[in-house]
């Protein structure tokens, strides 16, 4: 095997337990980011389907925006990705860190 060769996954398990491939990811022209789509993109990076750079380029996301999705999933799971609940989960996380 060639040194530094990266092996990508062809299929991973998505956030809802379904198989997730490059073809089943949200389309690159996606502009309306619902919780499921955000979670699928985060899972794609976590599972090795795409790199962070590929995700940012494919979906024209900033690194900070994608990183915020990852943090939300790590802290609160899929519900943390809901735009209407971001402040609630942020406050909850900060309170947990104090104690």
HELIX and SHEET records of a PDB file:
HELIX    1   1 UNK A   35  UNK A   46  1                                  12    
HELIX    2   2 UNK A   52  UNK A   59  1                                   8    
HELIX    3   3 UNK A   63  UNK A   76  1                                  14    
HELIX    4   4 UNK A   77  UNK A   81  5                                   5    
HELIX    5   5 UNK A   83  UNK A   85  5                                   3    
HELIX    6   6 UNK A   86  UNK A   98  1                                  13    
SHEET    1   A 2 UNK A  12  UNK A  13  0                                        
SHEET    2   A 2 UNK A  19  UNK A  20 -1                                        
END                                                                             
